[in-house]
């Protein structure tokens, strides 16, 4: 009698937890119809429309073109960083760690990141040139409010593993 009663309580609770848990696995913004792919903070990834008020169609196209060029330039650098990080992981987990090799790879990663920062700032300045004063204020405020916090959540998740 007690086993039957406990099954009657445990099974509905387990089913409820299963359904409730699946609701949290849905990415944010995906449940809304007609919504495009969203980036961090709910902004459209494909345009600056949600970030800068009053963009003309021409400005949107110019920014989209600049962004595409920037992404094409930066992607190989991101790939190089990934390769260097894998190499660093290999070097630092071997039985006999060669610190001169480790330091060399760390310096290489730093050089690539410096180059990426320069390219990012160059891209930002090219976008700024297209904007009027009001748009520039919004653009600058948004950019500086996110400095140093890019992908913070992803790093925390990796550290937790």
C-alpha positions in Angstrom: 0.0 0.0 0.0 2.8 2.4 0.9 4.8 1.6 -2.3 1.7 2.3 -4.4 1.0 5.6 -2.7 4.6 6.8 -3.0 4.6 6.0 -6.7 1.4 8.0 -7.1 3.2 11.0 -5.6 6.7 10.6 -7.1 5.6 10.0 -10.7 3.6 13.2 -11.2 6.4 15.2 -9.5 9.0 13.7 -11.8 6.8 14.4 -14.9 6.3 18.0 -13.7 10.0 18.5 -13.2 10.7 17.0 -16.7 8.3 19.4 -18.4 9.4 22.4 -16.4 13.1 21.7 -17.2 12.5 21.5 -20.9 10.9 25.0 -20.8 14.2 26.4 -19.6 16.2 24.8 -22.5 14.5 27.0 -25.1 16.8 29.8 -26.1 15.5 33.3 -25.3 13.6 35.1 -28.1 12.9 31.9 -30.0 9.3 31.5 -28.8 8.2 34.8 -30.4 6.9 34.5 -34.0 8.5 36.6 -36.7 11.7 37.2 -34.7 15.0 37.0 -36.4 18.1 35.5 -34.9 18.9 37.4 -31.7 22.3 38.1 -30.3 23.2 39.0 -26.7 20.7 41.5 -25.1 18.0 40.7 -27.7 19.5 42.8 -30.5 19.2 41.7 -34.1 22.6 40.2 -35.0 22.3 41.0 -38.7 21.9 44.8 -38.4 22.5 47.8 -36.1 18.8 48.8 -36.5 18.0 47.9 -32.9 21.1 49.6 -31.5 21.1 52.9 -33.4 17.9 55.0 -33.8 17.0 56.5 -37.2 19.3 54.6 -39.5 18.4 55.1 -43.1 18.3 52.1 -45.5 21.5 53.3 -47.0 23.3 53.4 -43.7 22.0 50.0 -42.8 23.4 48.6 -46.0 26.7 50.3 -45.6 27.1 49.0 -42.0 26.1 45.5 -43.1 28.8 45.6 -45.8 31.4 46.9 -43.3 30.4 44.2 -40.8 30.7 41.5 -43.4 34.2 42.7 -44.4 35.2 42.9 -40.7 34.0 39.4 -39.9 35.8 38.0 -42.9 39.0 39.6 -41.7 38.7 38.6 -38.1 37.6 35.0 -38.6 41.0 33.6 -39.5 42.5 35.4 -36.5 39.9 33.7 -34.2 40.8 30.4 -35.8 44.5 31.0 -35.1 43.7 31.8 -31.5 41.7 28.6 -31.2 44.7 26.7 -32.6 47.1 28.4 -30.3 44.9 27.7 -27.2 44.8 24.0 -28.2 48.6 24.0 -28.5 48.9 25.8 -25.1 46.7 23.2 -23.5 48.9 20.4 -25.0 52.1 22.1 -23.8 50.8 22.8 -20.3 49.4 19.3 -19.7 52.5 17.3 -20.7 54.7 15.5 -18.2 57.6 17.9 -18.7 56.4 21.4 -19.4 58.7 23.6 -21.5 58.1 27.1 -20.1 59.8 28.8 -23.0 57.4 27.1 -25.5 54.5 27.9 -23.2 55.5 31.6 -23.0 56.0 31.8 -26.8 52.5 30.5 -27.4 51.1 32.9 -24.8 52.9 35.8 -26.6 51.6 34.7 -29.9 48.0 34.7 -28.6 48.5 38.2 -27.2 49.8 39.5 -30.6 46.7 38.1 -32.4 44.4 39.6 -29.8 46.1 42.9 -30.1 45.6 42.8 -33.9 41.9 41.9 -33.4 41.4 44.8 -31.1 43.0 47.2 -33.6 40.7 45.8 -36.3 37.6 46.1 -34.1 38.4 49.7 -33.3 39.0 50.5 -37.0 35.6 49.0 -37.8 33.9 51.0 -35.1 35.5 54.2 -36.4 34.3 53.4 -40.0 30.8 52.9 -38.7 30.9 56.1 -36.6 31.9 58.1 -39.7 28.5 57.2 -41.3 26.4 58.4 -38.4 24.9 61.7 -37.5 25.5 63.3 -34.1 22.4 61.7 -32.4 23.2 58.3 -33.8 26.8 58.6 -32.8 25.8 59.3 -29.2 23.7 56.1 -29.0 26.4 54.1 -30.8 29.2 55.3 -28.4 27.1 54.7 -25.3 26.3 51.2 -26.3 29.8 50.3 -27.2 31.3 51.6 -24.0 28.7 50.0 -21.8 29.8 46.6 -23.0 33.5 47.0 -22.9 35.2 44.3 -20.9 32.0 42.2 -20.6 31.9 40.5 -23.9 31.0 36.8 -23.6 31.4 36.9 -19.9 28.8 34.2 -19.4 30.6 31.8 -21.8 33.9 32.1 -19.8 32.1 31.4 -16.6 30.5 28.3 -18.0 33.9 27.0 -19.3 35.4 27.5 -15.8 32.7 25.6 -14.1 33.4 22.4 -16.2 
